[in-house]
């Protein structure tokens, strides 16, 4: 079970190991009672992606059109590196690819809250990311914990951004 398949009708390949997503997937997510948004599930980035390592530049082109980023932090995979260092590496790759990407809103999503060890780690990481100004959500795609709050927060942010864009005057040339 994944966040993406839990909130949309999309059914991407899901497995119990990192980097399962091999190609970008799109899914429609309902929010706010009658509105919808398109969510993209992008394969994970590795260090050097902006320089063409792995499939990085192919995936980075997809994120140029996004309005905001969700950084999913799997708290059951802590042996794969420090979550904050991984978060910074991804942001460095985004910025190296296109500096305007660093200006987009970012939400941190701590996953697998149905696992007791994840709940223990979540408090400390939540405080750390929030101290840096990032909104943090704790979810479980298996139990549904936190999904409604996350989807509503994403929808609210997208609505706010659309309102701001609508208020901007059109350039006349």
Buried (B, 14 or more C-beta within 10 A) or exposed (E): EBBBBBBBEBEBEEEEEEEBBEEBBEBEBBBEEEEEBEBBBBBBBBBEBBEEEBBBEEBBEBBEEBBBBBBBBBBBBBEEEEBBEBBEBBBBBBBBBBEEBBEBBBBBBBBBBBBEEBBEBBEEBBEBBEEEEBBBBBBBBBEEBBBEEBBEBBBEBBBEBEEEEEEEEEEEE
